Amino acid sequence: MAPKSPILCVLGCGTMGRAILSGILASMTTSGQGEDQTYTPKKFIACVSREESGARIKKSFNDSVTLLVGENVKGVNDADIVLLCSKPQVAQSILIEDGMAQALENKLLISILAGVTINQLEQWVPSTTKIIRAMPNTPCMIREGMTVIGCRNDIKTEDRDFASWAFSTLGRVRFLDEKHFDAATGLSGSGPAFACVILESMADGGVMMGLPRDVAFELSAQALQGAARMVLQTGKHPSEIKDTVTTPAGCTIAGLLTMEDGKIRSTIARSIQEAANVASTLGKIQSKK
Ligand SMILES: NC(=O)c1ccc[n+]([C@@H]2O[C@H](COP(=O)([O-])OP(=O)(O)OC[C@H]3O[C@@H](n4cnc5c(N)ncnc54)[C@H](OP(=O)(O)O)[C@@H]3O)[C@@H](O)[C@H]2O)c1
Protein backbone atom coordinates (compact mmCIF):
# COMPACT_ATOMS: atom_id res chain seq x y z
CA MET A 1 0.00 0.00 0.00
CA ALA A 2 1.19 3.54 -0.74
CA PRO A 3 2.62 4.92 2.52
CA LYS A 4 1.47 8.27 3.85
CA SER A 5 3.74 11.18 2.87
CA PRO A 6 5.85 8.92 0.65
CA ILE A 7 9.27 9.57 -0.86
CA LEU A 8 8.76 9.80 -4.63
CA CYS A 9 11.54 8.93 -7.07
CA VAL A 10 11.20 10.08 -10.68
CA LEU A 11 13.27 7.54 -12.57
CA GLY A 12 14.32 9.23 -15.84
CA CYS A 13 13.48 12.85 -15.15
CA GLY A 14 13.28 14.60 -18.53
CA THR A 15 10.50 16.71 -20.06
CA MET A 16 7.62 14.72 -18.62
CA GLY A 17 9.30 13.97 -15.32
CA ARG A 18 9.99 17.67 -14.78
CA ALA A 19 6.42 18.53 -15.84
CA ILE A 20 5.00 16.10 -13.30
CA LEU A 21 7.31 17.29 -10.52
CA SER A 22 6.47 20.93 -11.33
CA GLY A 23 2.75 20.18 -11.14
CA ILE A 24 2.95 18.33 -7.84
CA LEU A 25 5.22 20.96 -6.29
CA ALA A 26 2.96 23.77 -7.51
CA SER A 27 -0.09 22.02 -6.06
CA MET A 28 1.71 21.79 -2.72
CA THR A 29 2.25 25.55 -2.59
CA THR A 30 -1.38 26.29 -3.55
CA SER A 31 -3.17 23.62 -1.48
CA GLY A 32 -5.24 25.13 1.29
CA GLN A 33 -5.12 24.48 5.00
CA GLY A 34 -7.25 21.55 6.05
CA GLU A 35 -6.80 19.79 2.69
CA ASP A 36 -5.95 16.11 2.88
CA GLN A 37 -2.15 15.86 2.74
CA THR A 38 -2.14 12.04 2.95
CA TYR A 39 -0.46 11.53 -0.39
CA THR A 40 1.73 14.62 -0.53
CA PRO A 41 5.29 13.31 -0.83
CA LYS A 42 7.67 14.40 1.90
CA LYS A 43 10.65 14.18 -0.42
CA PHE A 44 11.35 14.04 -4.17
CA ILE A 45 14.25 12.30 -5.90
CA ALA A 46 15.06 12.79 -9.60
CA CYS A 47 17.30 10.29 -11.43
CA VAL A 48 19.02 10.98 -14.75
CA SER A 49 22.07 9.57 -16.52
CA ARG A 50 23.81 12.74 -17.76
CA GLU A 51 25.15 15.81 -15.95
CA GLU A 52 23.47 18.15 -18.52
CA SER A 53 20.05 16.74 -17.62
CA GLY A 54 20.94 17.09 -13.95
CA ALA A 55 21.74 20.77 -14.48
CA ARG A 56 18.27 21.31 -15.95
CA ILE A 57 16.69 19.73 -12.88
CA LYS A 58 18.80 21.86 -10.54
CA LYS A 59 17.77 24.96 -12.48
CA SER A 60 14.07 24.04 -12.30
CA PHE A 61 13.84 22.87 -8.71
CA ASN A 62 16.89 24.02 -6.73
CA ASP A 63 16.89 22.09 -3.47
CA SER A 64 13.27 20.95 -3.45
CA VAL A 65 14.31 17.85 -5.40
CA THR A 66 17.25 15.56 -4.59
CA LEU A 67 19.18 14.98 -7.81
CA LEU A 68 20.95 11.69 -8.53
CA VAL A 69 23.04 11.29 -11.68
CA GLY A 70 23.85 7.69 -12.62
CA GLU A 71 22.51 6.38 -9.29
CA ASN A 72 19.18 4.82 -10.21
CA VAL A 73 19.38 1.97 -7.69
CA LYS A 74 20.07 4.39 -4.84
CA GLY A 75 17.16 6.57 -5.96
CA VAL A 76 14.75 3.64 -6.01
CA ASN A 77 16.14 2.22 -2.75
CA ASP A 78 15.53 5.51 -0.97
CA ALA A 79 12.00 5.88 -2.34
CA ASP A 80 8.58 4.47 -1.45
CA ILE A 81 7.04 5.09 -4.86
CA VAL A 82 8.78 5.13 -8.24
CA LEU A 83 7.55 7.10 -11.23
CA LEU A 84 9.19 5.68 -14.37
CA CYS A 85 9.52 8.50 -16.93
CA SER A 86 12.41 7.35 -19.14
CA LYS A 87 12.03 6.76 -22.86
CA PRO A 88 10.47 3.34 -23.55
CA GLN A 89 13.65 2.11 -25.27
CA VAL A 90 15.81 2.38 -22.14
CA ALA A 91 13.25 1.21 -19.58
CA GLN A 92 14.23 -2.44 -19.62
CA SER A 93 17.93 -1.73 -19.09
CA ILE A 94 17.08 0.60 -16.20
CA LEU A 95 14.76 -1.92 -14.55
CA ILE A 96 17.04 -4.94 -14.85
CA GLU A 97 20.17 -3.11 -13.65
CA ASP A 98 22.05 -4.90 -10.83
CA GLY A 99 20.41 -4.24 -7.47
CA MET A 100 17.25 -2.78 -8.98
CA ALA A 101 15.10 -5.85 -8.30
CA GLN A 102 15.82 -5.67 -4.56
CA ALA A 103 15.26 -1.92 -4.56
CA LEU A 104 11.85 -2.38 -6.20
CA GLU A 105 10.57 -5.11 -3.86
CA ASN A 106 7.04 -4.32 -2.58
CA LYS A 107 7.11 -0.84 -4.09
CA LEU A 108 4.59 0.92 -6.27
CA LEU A 109 5.94 1.56 -9.79
CA ILE A 110 3.97 4.01 -11.90
CA SER A 111 5.04 3.93 -15.55
CA ILE A 112 4.23 6.67 -18.05
CA LEU A 113 5.99 4.90 -20.93
CA ALA A 114 4.06 5.00 -24.16
CA GLY A 115 3.42 1.55 -25.63
CA VAL A 116 5.02 -0.50 -22.82
CA THR A 117 2.40 -2.78 -21.31
CA ILE A 118 1.90 -3.87 -17.71
CA ASN A 119 2.63 -7.39 -18.90
CA GLN A 120 6.05 -6.29 -20.23
CA LEU A 121 6.87 -4.33 -17.11
CA GLU A 122 5.99 -7.35 -14.96
CA GLN A 123 8.73 -9.32 -16.70
CA TRP A 124 11.38 -6.77 -15.67
CA VAL A 125 10.49 -6.25 -12.01
CA PRO A 126 9.97 -8.53 -8.99
CA SER A 127 6.50 -10.06 -8.55
CA THR A 128 6.01 -8.00 -5.38
CA THR A 129 6.28 -4.72 -7.30
CA LYS A 130 2.87 -3.17 -7.86
CA ILE A 131 2.51 -1.65 -11.31
CA ILE A 132 0.27 1.16 -12.44
CA ARG A 133 0.34 2.54 -15.97
CA ALA A 134 -0.38 6.20 -16.64
CA MET A 135 -0.51 8.22 -19.83
CA PRO A 136 -0.22 11.95 -19.12
CA ASN A 137 0.28 14.71 -21.69
CA THR A 138 2.44 17.82 -21.90
CA PRO A 139 -0.21 20.32 -20.67
CA CYS A 140 0.48 18.69 -17.29
CA MET A 141 3.27 21.31 -17.24
CA ILE A 142 0.70 24.02 -16.66
CA ARG A 143 -1.64 21.76 -14.70
CA GLU A 144 -4.08 21.51 -17.61
CA GLY A 145 -3.14 17.95 -18.43
CA MET A 146 -5.12 14.80 -19.13
CA THR A 147 -3.90 11.56 -17.63
CA VAL A 148 -5.30 8.12 -18.29
CA ILE A 149 -4.50 5.56 -15.59
CA GLY A 150 -4.79 1.78 -15.76
CA CYS A 151 -3.82 -1.18 -13.61
CA ARG A 152 -4.68 -4.77 -12.83
CA ASN A 153 -7.69 -5.45 -10.60
CA ASP A 154 -5.54 -6.62 -7.69
CA ILE A 155 -3.85 -3.22 -7.23
CA LYS A 156 -4.96 -1.85 -3.88
CA THR A 157 -7.24 1.17 -3.61
CA GLU A 158 -4.56 3.15 -1.74
CA ASP A 159 -2.11 2.69 -4.62
CA ARG A 160 -4.73 3.71 -7.20
CA ASP A 161 -5.63 6.67 -5.00
CA PHE A 162 -2.01 7.82 -4.87
CA ALA A 163 -1.73 7.70 -8.67
CA SER A 164 -5.04 9.48 -9.03
CA TRP A 165 -3.98 12.14 -6.51
CA ALA A 166 -0.56 12.69 -8.14
CA PHE A 167 -1.93 13.17 -11.65
CA SER A 168 -5.00 15.13 -10.56
CA THR A 169 -2.58 17.80 -9.32
CA LEU A 170 -1.72 18.18 -13.02
CA GLY A 171 -5.19 18.25 -14.56
CA ARG A 172 -7.90 15.71 -15.28
CA VAL A 173 -7.60 12.01 -14.57
CA ARG A 174 -9.54 9.06 -15.89
CA PHE A 175 -9.11 5.36 -15.15
CA LEU A 176 -9.34 3.20 -18.27
CA ASP A 177 -8.83 -0.44 -19.12
CA GLU A 178 -5.31 -0.99 -20.44
CA LYS A 179 -6.67 -2.11 -23.82
CA HIS A 180 -7.53 1.56 -24.47
CA PHE A 181 -4.04 2.92 -23.74
CA ASP A 182 -2.77 3.10 -27.30
CA ALA A 183 -5.90 4.97 -28.35
CA ALA A 184 -5.52 7.33 -25.38
CA THR A 185 -1.84 7.84 -26.27
CA GLY A 186 -2.75 8.77 -29.85
CA LEU A 187 -5.58 11.06 -28.74
CA SER A 188 -4.57 12.80 -25.52
CA GLY A 189 -0.80 12.07 -25.44
CA SER A 190 -0.22 13.28 -29.00
CA GLY A 191 -3.33 15.49 -29.04
CA PRO A 192 -1.64 18.72 -27.90
CA ALA A 193 0.65 18.54 -30.95
CA PHE A 194 -2.32 18.04 -33.26
CA ALA A 195 -4.19 20.89 -31.57
CA CYS A 196 -1.17 23.16 -32.10
CA VAL A 197 -1.21 22.45 -35.84
CA ILE A 198 -4.90 23.36 -35.94
CA LEU A 199 -4.23 26.44 -33.80
CA GLU A 200 -1.41 27.56 -36.09
CA SER A 201 -3.48 26.95 -39.23
CA MET A 202 -6.35 29.01 -37.86
CA ALA A 203 -3.93 31.79 -36.96
CA ASP A 204 -2.46 31.65 -40.48
CA GLY A 205 -5.95 32.32 -41.81
CA GLY A 206 -6.21 35.35 -39.55
CA VAL A 207 -2.80 36.59 -40.70
CA MET A 208 -3.85 36.07 -44.32
CA MET A 209 -6.78 38.35 -43.66
CA GLY A 210 -4.58 41.03 -42.11
CA LEU A 211 -4.29 40.26 -38.40
CA PRO A 212 -0.88 40.68 -36.77
CA ARG A 213 0.65 37.28 -35.93
CA ASP A 214 0.54 37.71 -32.15
CA VAL A 215 -3.11 38.75 -32.24
CA ALA A 216 -3.93 35.84 -34.53
CA PHE A 217 -2.32 33.38 -32.08
CA GLU A 218 -4.22 34.83 -29.15
CA LEU A 219 -7.58 34.71 -30.95
CA SER A 220 -6.96 31.23 -32.26
CA ALA A 221 -5.78 29.81 -28.91
CA GLN A 222 -8.63 31.38 -26.99
CA ALA A 223 -11.20 30.15 -29.55
CA LEU A 224 -9.90 26.59 -29.17
CA GLN A 225 -9.70 26.86 -25.39
CA GLY A 226 -13.18 28.37 -25.16
CA ALA A 227 -14.73 25.68 -27.35
CA ALA A 228 -12.95 22.92 -25.44
CA ARG A 229 -14.05 24.33 -22.08
CA MET A 230 -17.65 24.62 -23.29
CA VAL A 231 -17.66 20.93 -24.21
CA LEU A 232 -16.15 19.94 -20.86
CA GLN A 233 -18.22 22.28 -18.71
CA THR A 234 -21.62 21.86 -20.38
CA GLY A 235 -21.28 18.24 -21.43
CA LYS A 236 -22.87 19.25 -24.73
CA HIS A 237 -22.08 17.45 -27.96
CA PRO A 238 -19.54 19.52 -29.98
CA SER A 239 -21.95 19.61 -32.92
CA GLU A 240 -24.54 21.33 -30.72
CA ILE A 241 -22.06 24.10 -29.91
CA LYS A 242 -21.05 24.32 -33.57
CA ASP A 243 -24.70 24.60 -34.64
CA THR A 244 -25.35 27.49 -32.24
CA VAL A 245 -22.74 29.62 -34.04
CA THR A 246 -23.84 28.58 -37.53
CA THR A 247 -26.24 31.21 -38.85
CA PRO A 248 -28.09 30.17 -42.04
CA ALA A 249 -26.22 31.50 -45.07
CA GLY A 250 -23.64 33.00 -42.70
CA CYS A 251 -19.87 33.08 -42.56
CA THR A 252 -19.41 30.09 -40.20
CA ILE A 253 -21.27 27.62 -42.44
CA ALA A 254 -19.23 28.92 -45.37
CA GLY A 255 -16.03 28.13 -43.48
CA LEU A 256 -17.35 24.79 -42.26
CA LEU A 257 -18.13 23.60 -45.79
CA THR A 258 -14.63 24.57 -46.89
CA MET A 259 -13.25 22.48 -44.02
CA GLU A 260 -15.41 19.53 -45.09
CA ASP A 261 -14.15 19.90 -48.68
CA GLY A 262 -10.65 19.45 -47.27
CA LYS A 263 -11.72 16.23 -45.50
CA ILE A 264 -10.64 17.74 -42.22
CA ARG A 265 -12.58 15.27 -40.06
CA SER A 266 -11.15 12.11 -41.57
CA THR A 267 -7.68 13.67 -41.78
CA ILE A 268 -7.67 14.42 -38.06
CA ALA A 269 -9.35 11.17 -37.05
CA ARG A 270 -6.89 9.16 -39.17
CA SER A 271 -3.98 11.09 -37.64
CA ILE A 272 -5.06 9.84 -34.24
CA GLN A 273 -5.53 6.33 -35.59
CA GLU A 274 -1.97 6.45 -36.96
CA ALA A 275 -0.51 7.83 -33.74
CA ALA A 276 -2.28 5.07 -31.77
CA ASN A 277 -0.96 2.44 -34.18
CA VAL A 278 2.59 3.70 -33.74
CA ALA A 279 2.11 3.90 -29.95
CA SER A 280 1.26 0.21 -29.96
CA THR A 281 4.64 -0.60 -31.50
CA LEU A 282 6.80 1.48 -29.15
CA GLY A 283 7.21 -1.18 -26.49
CA LYS A 284 7.66 -4.05 -28.93
CA ILE A 285 11.31 -3.32 -29.61
CA GLN A 286 12.05 -4.33 -26.03
CA SER A 287 13.37 -7.85 -25.74
CA LYS A 288 12.19 -10.16 -23.02
CA LYS A 289 14.27 -10.90 -19.98
N1 LIG B 1 6.28 13.85 -24.21
C1 LIG B 1 4.99 13.54 -24.06
O1 LIG B 1 4.08 14.28 -24.43
C2 LIG B 1 4.62 12.27 -23.38
C3 LIG B 1 3.29 12.05 -23.04
C4 LIG B 1 2.98 10.89 -22.33
C5 LIG B 1 3.96 9.98 -22.03
N2 LIG B 1 5.23 10.20 -22.43
C6 LIG B 1 6.25 9.22 -22.09
O2 LIG B 1 7.09 9.86 -21.18
C7 LIG B 1 8.37 9.27 -21.23
C8 LIG B 1 9.42 10.34 -21.18
O3 LIG B 1 9.29 11.22 -22.27
P1 LIG B 1 10.06 12.59 -22.26
O4 LIG B 1 9.54 13.34 -23.42
O5 LIG B 1 10.01 13.19 -20.91
O6 LIG B 1 11.56 12.08 -22.54
P2 LIG B 1 12.95 12.79 -22.17
O7 LIG B 1 12.75 14.27 -22.05
O8 LIG B 1 13.96 12.27 -23.10
O9 LIG B 1 13.25 12.25 -20.70
C9 LIG B 1 13.79 10.99 -20.48
C10 LIG B 1 14.67 11.08 -19.27
O10 LIG B 1 15.20 9.79 -19.01
C11 LIG B 1 16.54 9.96 -18.57
N3 LIG B 1 17.32 8.76 -18.79
C12 LIG B 1 17.71 8.17 -19.93
N4 LIG B 1 18.46 7.08 -19.70
C13 LIG B 1 18.52 6.97 -18.34
C14 LIG B 1 19.10 6.05 -17.47
N5 LIG B 1 19.78 5.00 -17.92
N6 LIG B 1 18.96 6.24 -16.15
C15 LIG B 1 18.27 7.29 -15.66
N7 LIG B 1 17.67 8.21 -16.44
C16 LIG B 1 17.79 8.04 -17.77
C17 LIG B 1 17.06 11.09 -19.40
O11 LIG B 1 18.14 11.68 -18.73
P3 LIG B 1 19.56 11.78 -19.48
O12 LIG B 1 19.35 12.80 -20.53
O13 LIG B 1 20.45 12.22 -18.37
O14 LIG B 1 19.89 10.43 -20.00
C18 LIG B 1 15.85 12.02 -19.42
O15 LIG B 1 15.93 12.88 -18.34
C19 LIG B 1 8.41 8.43 -22.50
O16 LIG B 1 8.39 7.07 -22.14
C20 LIG B 1 7.14 8.77 -23.22
O17 LIG B 1 6.61 7.66 -23.87
C21 LIG B 1 5.59 11.33 -23.07
The ligand as an SDF file (V2000), in Angstrom:
LIG
                    3D

 48 52  0  0  0  0  0  0  0  0999 V2000
    6.2800   13.8470  -24.2110 N   0  0  0  0  0  0  0  0  0  0  0  0
    4.9940   13.5440  -24.0630 C   0  0  0  0  0  0  0  0  0  0  0  0
    4.0820   14.2850  -24.4270 O   0  0  0  0  0  0  0  0  0  0  0  0
    4.6180   12.2670  -23.3790 C   0  0  0  0  0  0  0  0  0  0  0  0
    3.2910   12.0550  -23.0400 C   0  0  0  0  0  0  0  0  0  0  0  0
    2.9790   10.8940  -22.3320 C   0  0  0  0  0  0  0  0  0  0  0  0
    3.9560    9.9800  -22.0260 C   0  0  0  0  0  0  0  0  0  0  0  0
    5.2280   10.1980  -22.4330 N   0  0  0  0  0  0  0  0  0  0  0  0
    6.2510    9.2200  -22.0920 C   0  0  0  0  0  0  0  0  0  0  0  0
    7.0890    9.8630  -21.1760 O   0  0  0  0  0  0  0  0  0  0  0  0
    8.3720    9.2690  -21.2350 C   0  0  0  0  0  0  0  0  0  0  0  0
    9.4170   10.3410  -21.1810 C   0  0  0  0  0  0  0  0  0  0  0  0
    9.2890   11.2200  -22.2700 O   0  0  0  0  0  0  0  0  0  0  0  0
   10.0620   12.5920  -22.2630 P   0  0  0  0  0  0  0  0  0  0  0  0
    9.5430   13.3410  -23.4220 O   0  0  0  0  0  0  0  0  0  0  0  0
   10.0060   13.1920  -20.9060 O   0  0  0  0  0  0  0  0  0  0  0  0
   11.5570   12.0800  -22.5440 O   0  0  0  0  0  0  0  0  0  0  0  0
   12.9460   12.7930  -22.1710 P   0  0  0  0  0  0  0  0  0  0  0  0
   12.7540   14.2660  -22.0500 O   0  0  0  0  0  0  0  0  0  0  0  0
   13.9600   12.2670  -23.0990 O   0  0  0  0  0  0  0  0  0  0  0  0
   13.2530   12.2540  -20.7040 O   0  0  0  0  0  0  0  0  0  0  0  0
   13.7920   10.9910  -20.4760 C   0  0  0  0  0  0  0  0  0  0  0  0
   14.6710   11.0820  -19.2710 C   0  0  0  0  0  0  0  0  0  0  0  0
   15.2030    9.7930  -19.0060 O   0  0  0  0  0  0  0  0  0  0  0  0
   16.5400    9.9600  -18.5750 C   0  0  0  0  0  0  0  0  0  0  0  0
   17.3220    8.7560  -18.7880 N   0  0  0  0  0  0  0  0  0  0  0  0
   17.7110    8.1710  -19.9350 C   0  0  0  0  0  0  0  0  0  0  0  0
   18.4620    7.0840  -19.6980 N   0  0  0  0  0  0  0  0  0  0  0  0
   18.5160    6.9730  -18.3380 C   0  0  0  0  0  0  0  0  0  0  0  0
   19.0950    6.0540  -17.4730 C   0  0  0  0  0  0  0  0  0  0  0  0
   19.7840    5.0020  -17.9220 N   0  0  0  0  0  0  0  0  0  0  0  0
   18.9630    6.2400  -16.1530 N   0  0  0  0  0  0  0  0  0  0  0  0
   18.2660    7.2930  -15.6620 C   0  0  0  0  0  0  0  0  0  0  0  0
   17.6740    8.2070  -16.4410 N   0  0  0  0  0  0  0  0  0  0  0  0
   17.7870    8.0370  -17.7650 C   0  0  0  0  0  0  0  0  0  0  0  0
   17.0550   11.0930  -19.4040 C   0  0  0  0  0  0  0  0  0  0  0  0
   18.1420   11.6790  -18.7290 O   0  0  0  0  0  0  0  0  0  0  0  0
   19.5600   11.7770  -19.4790 P   0  0  0  0  0  0  0  0  0  0  0  0
   19.3470   12.8010  -20.5310 O   0  0  0  0  0  0  0  0  0  0  0  0
   20.4500   12.2190  -18.3710 O   0  0  0  0  0  0  0  0  0  0  0  0
   19.8900   10.4260  -20.0050 O   0  0  0  0  0  0  0  0  0  0  0  0
   15.8550   12.0220  -19.4190 C   0  0  0  0  0  0  0  0  0  0  0  0
   15.9290   12.8830  -18.3360 O   0  0  0  0  0  0  0  0  0  0  0  0
    8.4110    8.4280  -22.5020 C   0  0  0  0  0  0  0  0  0  0  0  0
    8.3900    7.0700  -22.1360 O   0  0  0  0  0  0  0  0  0  0  0  0
    7.1410    8.7740  -23.2210 C   0  0  0  0  0  0  0  0  0  0  0  0
    6.6120    7.6560  -23.8740 O   0  0  0  0  0  0  0  0  0  0  0  0
    5.5920   11.3330  -23.0670 C   0  0  0  0  0  0  0  0  0  0  0  0
  1  2  1  0
  2  3  2  0
  2  4  1  0
  4  5  1  0
  4 48  2  0
  5  6  2  0
  6  7  1  0
  7  8  2  0
  8  9  1  0
  8 48  1  0
  9 10  1  0
  9 46  1  0
 10 11  1  0
 11 12  1  0
 11 44  1  0
 12 13  1  0
 13 14  1  0
 14 15  2  0
 14 16  1  0
 14 17  1  0
 17 18  1  0
 18 19  2  0
 18 20  1  0
 18 21  1  0
 21 22  1  0
 22 23  1  0
 23 24  1  0
 23 42  1  0
 24 25  1  0
 25 26  1  0
 25 36  1  0
 26 27  1  0
 26 35  1  0
 27 28  2  0
 28 29  1  0
 29 30  1  0
 29 35  2  0
 30 31  1  0
 30 32  2  0
 32 33  1  0
 33 34  2  0
 34 35  1  0
 36 37  1  0
 36 42  1  0
 37 38  1  0
 38 39  2  0
 38 40  1  0
 38 41  1  0
 42 43  1  0
 44 45  1  0
 44 46  1  0
 46 47  1  0
M  CHG  2   8   1  16  -1
M  END
$$$$
